[in-house]
Amino acid sequence: MKRLLLAAIVVLAQFAARSVSAADCVEPTAVTDIPNGASATREQMLSAQRTIKAYDIAIKAYSDCLRDANDETNRANQAVERLQKLAEKFNVQLIAFKGRNGAS
């Protein structure tokens, strides 16, 4: 009986040590600099694309953290919405860039 109780205490302690609170979840800094597709260089567009992809991964980790913390606020959805708006802005500039350079 003592072993069972000790094992239960150890499992609970490990679970408590792994628990995450929403305060531990840090929202990534939003990307704000999207190059103008009408005048940007190829490298500027590629750099912006890499930055947005990294931001996407960071938002996924942030959302997972909030989910694991059982966060019931709307912060994860708001972060995803900001990411979607950013992607839309980038895509508009990417179309302008491709139009200027004859790419489809």
Number of C-alpha atoms within 10 A of each C-alpha: 6 7 8 9 10 11 12 12 12 12 12 12 11 11 11 10 9 9 9 17 14 17 10 11 18 14 16 15 9 14 14 9 11 21 19 16 22 15 12 16 14 13 9 15 19 13 14 18 17 12 15 21 14 13 18 18 13 17 23 16 16 22 22 14 21 24 16 14 16 12 17 10 10 9 15 20 12 12 18 16 12 15 19 13 11 18 17 12 13 21 15 12 20 21 15 18 22 14 13 13 13 8 9 7
